[in-house]
Amino acid sequence: MTSVGVVYLGWDLRGNDRMLHALDRSVRSLYRFHDGIPVKVVELPTGSTLLDKAAMLDLSPFDLTLFLDIDTVVMDTLDFGFAMAHRHHLACCVCEAPYARRFARAARGDLVEYNTGVLFFDRSPESQSLFKAWDRLNREVDSSLDFVHNGQVRRMPLNDQAGFALAVEEVKMCPFVLPSNWNFRPLWHRMGFGPLKVWHDWNDVPAWLMEFNERQRGGEILDFFEIAPDRPTRASLAA
């Protein structure tokens, strides 16, 4: 029988109230829709970084795994994501910043960047090849990222998503691409249709959006919502 479960990775969790609160929020939201699903929380050694996320397959005891970043909230059933991972080996969403060439010292051209905060995957040889390549490329490439904040150019020293994009290309993986409802990033995703599956943000889901989601779950008429641009953590339904 195929085992199915959810994995979280974290480091420096002890005494980190923000991280522990977010983890508790995510697990409780998961159990609301998948009561009793096995969950494994892996605390990585002190000094770990985003690059160590590539170990998630090796650290998972499950045949089919959903990896969730700690700052996620599950808002609906996730069976379809597991089914697509079983069929295609990997199911995930394109990153809100879709071009991996933003990692200018690692990628070129139109290589697609995926968000690694919500990943469904199996243990097939294809997936094992992907994750081994991801781990190796994380160590080989310069994944630093230049970005603009408040008019100033700043640099993130490293990021795991550069290596992941390169690994998908290297092993010729064709992931099943889920819509942004499965990895909704409200700072950048300002609108959508129908129910959200996973909210991915440190802020809590606005009450109005929770109510909207409840009305939309299982409904045949899907409605449109928009997050008000002048209130980044609150929102209003579109007219």
ABEGO torsion letter per residue (X at the ends): XBBBBBBBBBBGABGBAAAAAAAAAAAAAAAAABBGBBBBBBBBBBGBBAAAAAAAAAABABABBBBBBAABBBABBAAAAAAAAAAAGBBBBBBABABAAABAAABBEABBBBBAABBBBBABAAAAAAAAAAAAAAAABBABBBBBBGGBBBBBABBAAAAAAAAAAAAGBBBBBBBAAABBBAAABABBBEBBABBBBABBBBAAAAAAAAAABGBABBBBBBBBAABAABBBBBX
